Amino acid sequence: MLHERQAITLWWYEPTLIPGLLQTDAYARKLIGNFTPPLDEETVEERVVARLERQDLLTRKPPAACSFVLYEAVLRVPHADKEQLLRLLEMGRRNNVAIQVLPYERAITAALMGPMVFLETGDHERLAYSEGQAVSQLTSDPEVVSSYTERLSMIRAEAFSPAESARFVERMVEEL
């Protein structure tokens, strides 16, 4: 998160959850409040507040250029309610935020290998972050960053454009 605050660009692919930078209070609270082992209410509140404060990255001056690709499953979980979907549409209208949806029928193997985040700092350091259930990795190793960049490029090529993605999410909102 320290590097995230310093980011001038951020690319995020997420196959399972709405990224923290795009979450509503209610969505974040459901996720954090459902933690195993259970957290006490004070810890839940602290983590929700911290998560929402991170969203300053999207609105600060100068804003970071952010691109998010969300696998369709992310939008279909119960936590992704109407308020959350409307939040995605709102953020996607910002000139520094692009949101794309990768629909089920366009999923490729690279899209099923887990989430990843790339960022570039003001010093032009490029970092890749990935996480799994038991381990997370943040690296500036050029080979790893390059490999992940290639994987994300393949996923982005299969995803709907930002305009098509907005229409897709709008249809989902209408169905709720």
Secondary structure, 3 states (H helix, E strand, C coil): CHHHHCEEEEEEEECCCCCHHHCCHHHHHHHHHCCCCCCCHHHHHHHHHHHHHHCHHHHCCCCCEEEEEEEHHHHHCCCCCHHHHHHHHHHHCCCCEEEEEECHHHCCHHHHCCCEEEEEECCCCEEEEEECCCCEEEECCHHHHHHHHHHHHHHHHHCCCHHHHHHHHHHHHHHC
